[in-house]
């Protein structure tokens, strides 16, 4: 039994953060049923990892019968994940008022970029836009250069998918005590702002230069918190912030006490960074691993995605697993009594339509009628 065994989540098909949130809930044991539209793309190709552990049901929400089918599924659900723009579910006839009136304990989790309210609520956007308005994009990059795009980790994944799971779990705890569900407004702009909490605080204390990037403690400005090229073209990184870790770095690299003694003298950081750049370029990545790996220098080789699953420490801890031939991150966090697991790989579109409806109390004659009129689709 996993932590969320017995909970049912209905996930309306979307992309990015909402499927990620559903994946994590499925890993934790929830029954996650992904509602797809007829003719949607093959999820085994489009969402090969985030679809793991979920059931696939195809429902035509543009038909009255299909809409009623979804509402009946929601009657016994604990969570609905809505990935649409504000107002779309209401137009379809499955808005929070209707769903909560039928199922008062339902957690109606809405995943958007700008949130359900505000002047940008109905505007299109992507991760880069959400992080731009929270200071996150401006803060990442090298001095004097344009902001670097940090993949879509700040907005979509950390500020979106992770925040969605956090909100759903809190709302489920509340519903368990009170018997009442609620709407959870998950906005990636809010999540990105939360992820910037430390830098926001440092900036207001005068400890973070907000006028440039790559000049601060944690943005690559500090010579002891940066990545460096090696002789073989590969990279390593160090994070020797604490004085005892910095002292060990200086010892192992035989750094001059005269040149490197004043660790936090920002005026000297560029010169110290240049010296470390020169030294790290004298050895290969593997040679630096022999000298520093596992020490309190806070060192790590900079791995490619293709390398990460084969790294010895990752292999020993089983950070990655293989599901139907596809390497992917193992479920996290780890529970001592209710371990998470990947029940199965991404299912083909509509593979579970009939079985889910049958398990949800639909009569065989009802299912047949729905199939015949195109309200639902079952993969043959």
Secondary structure as the mmCIF struct_conf table of DSSP 4:
data_model
#
loop_
_struct_conf.conf_type_id
_struct_conf.id
_struct_conf.beg_label_comp_id
_struct_conf.beg_label_asym_id
_struct_conf.beg_label_seq_id
_struct_conf.end_label_comp_id
_struct_conf.end_label_asym_id
_struct_conf.end_label_seq_id
TURN_TY1_P TURN_TY1_P1 UNK A 3 UNK A 6
STRN STRN1 UNK A 8 UNK A 12
BEND BEND1 UNK A 15 UNK A 15
TURN_TY1_P TURN_TY1_P2 UNK A 16 UNK A 16
HELX_RH_AL_P HELX_RH_AL_P1 UNK A 17 UNK A 27
TURN_TY1_P TURN_TY1_P3 UNK A 28 UNK A 29
STRN STRN2 UNK A 31 UNK A 36
TURN_TY1_P TURN_TY1_P4 UNK A 38 UNK A 39
HELX_RH_AL_P HELX_RH_AL_P2 UNK A 43 UNK A 46
TURN_TY1_P TURN_TY1_P5 UNK A 47 UNK A 53
STRN STRN3 UNK A 54 UNK A 59
TURN_TY1_P TURN_TY1_P6 UNK A 61 UNK A 62
BEND BEND2 UNK A 63 UNK A 63
HELX_RH_AL_P HELX_RH_AL_P3 UNK A 64 UNK A 75
TURN_TY1_P TURN_TY1_P7 UNK A 76 UNK A 76
BEND BEND3 UNK A 78 UNK A 78
STRN STRN4 UNK A 79 UNK A 82
BEND BEND4 UNK A 84 UNK A 84
HELX_LH_PP_P HELX_LH_PP_P1 UNK A 85 UNK A 85
TURN_TY1_P TURN_TY1_P8 UNK A 86 UNK A 87
HELX_RH_AL_P HELX_RH_AL_P4 UNK A 88 UNK A 92
TURN_TY1_P TURN_TY1_P9 UNK A 93 UNK A 93
HELX_RH_AL_P HELX_RH_AL_P5 UNK A 96 UNK A 102
TURN_TY1_P TURN_TY1_P10 UNK A 104 UNK A 105
STRN STRN5 UNK A 107 UNK A 112
BEND BEND5 UNK A 113 UNK A 114
BEND BEND6 UNK A 116 UNK A 118
TURN_TY1_P TURN_TY1_P11 UNK A 119 UNK A 122
BEND BEND7 UNK A 123 UNK A 123
HELX_RH_AL_P HELX_RH_AL_P6 UNK A 127 UNK A 132
TURN_TY1_P TURN_TY1_P12 UNK A 133 UNK A 135
HELX_RH_AL_P HELX_RH_AL_P7 UNK A 136 UNK A 139
BEND BEND8 UNK A 140 UNK A 141
TURN_TY1_P TURN_TY1_P13 UNK A 143 UNK A 144
BEND BEND9 UNK A 145 UNK A 145
HELX_LH_PP_P HELX_LH_PP_P2 UNK A 146 UNK A 148
TURN_TY1_P TURN_TY1_P14 UNK A 151 UNK A 152
HELX_RH_PI_P HELX_RH_PI_P1 UNK A 153 UNK A 162
HELX_RH_AL_P HELX_RH_AL_P8 UNK A 163 UNK A 178
BEND BEND10 UNK A 179 UNK A 179
STRN STRN6 UNK A 182 UNK A 187
HELX_RH_AL_P HELX_RH_AL_P9 UNK A 188 UNK A 195
TURN_TY1_P TURN_TY1_P15 UNK A 196 UNK A 196
HELX_RH_AL_P HELX_RH_AL_P10 UNK A 197 UNK A 204
TURN_TY1_P TURN_TY1_P16 UNK A 205 UNK A 206
BEND BEND11 UNK A 208 UNK A 208
TURN_TY1_P TURN_TY1_P17 UNK A 210 UNK A 211
BEND BEND12 UNK A 212 UNK A 214
BEND BEND13 UNK A 216 UNK A 216
TURN_TY1_P TURN_TY1_P18 UNK A 217 UNK A 220
BEND BEND14 UNK A 222 UNK A 222
TURN_TY1_P TURN_TY1_P19 UNK A 223 UNK A 224
STRN STRN7 UNK A 225 UNK A 229
TURN_TY1_P TURN_TY1_P20 UNK A 231 UNK A 232
BEND BEND15 UNK A 233 UNK A 233
STRN STRN8 UNK A 235 UNK A 239
BEND BEND16 UNK A 242 UNK A 242
HELX_RH_AL_P HELX_RH_AL_P11 UNK A 243 UNK A 252
TURN_TY1_P TURN_TY1_P21 UNK A 253 UNK A 254
HELX_RH_AL_P HELX_RH_AL_P12 UNK A 257 UNK A 260
BEND BEND17 UNK A 261 UNK A 261
TURN_TY1_P TURN_TY1_P22 UNK A 263 UNK A 264
HELX_RH_AL_P HELX_RH_AL_P13 UNK A 266 UNK A 280
TURN_TY1_P TURN_TY1_P23 UNK A 281 UNK A 282
BEND BEND18 UNK A 283 UNK A 283
HELX_RH_AL_P HELX_RH_AL_P14 UNK A 285 UNK A 292
TURN_TY1_P TURN_TY1_P24 UNK A 293 UNK A 294
BEND BEND19 UNK A 295 UNK A 295
TURN_TY1_P TURN_TY1_P25 UNK A 296 UNK A 297
STRN STRN9 UNK A 299 UNK A 302
HELX_RH_AL_P HELX_RH_AL_P15 UNK A 305 UNK A 308
TURN_TY1_P TURN_TY1_P26 UNK A 309 UNK A 310
BEND BEND20 UNK A 311 UNK A 311
HELX_RH_AL_P HELX_RH_AL_P16 UNK A 312 UNK A 317
TURN_TY1_P TURN_TY1_P27 UNK A 318 UNK A 318
STRN STRN10 UNK A 320 UNK A 323
TURN_TY1_P TURN_TY1_P28 UNK A 324 UNK A 325
STRN STRN11 UNK A 326 UNK A 329
HELX_LH_PP_P HELX_LH_PP_P3 UNK A 330 UNK A 331
BEND BEND21 UNK A 332 UNK A 333
BEND BEND22 UNK A 336 UNK A 338
BEND BEND23 UNK A 344 UNK A 345
HELX_LH_PP_P HELX_LH_PP_P4 UNK A 346 UNK A 348
TURN_TY1_P TURN_TY1_P29 UNK A 349 UNK A 352
HELX_RH_AL_P HELX_RH_AL_P17 UNK A 353 UNK A 359
TURN_TY1_P TURN_TY1_P30 UNK A 360 UNK A 361
HELX_RH_AL_P HELX_RH_AL_P18 UNK A 364 UNK A 372
TURN_TY1_P TURN_TY1_P31 UNK A 373 UNK A 374
BEND BEND24 UNK A 375 UNK A 375
STRN STRN12 UNK A 376 UNK A 377
#
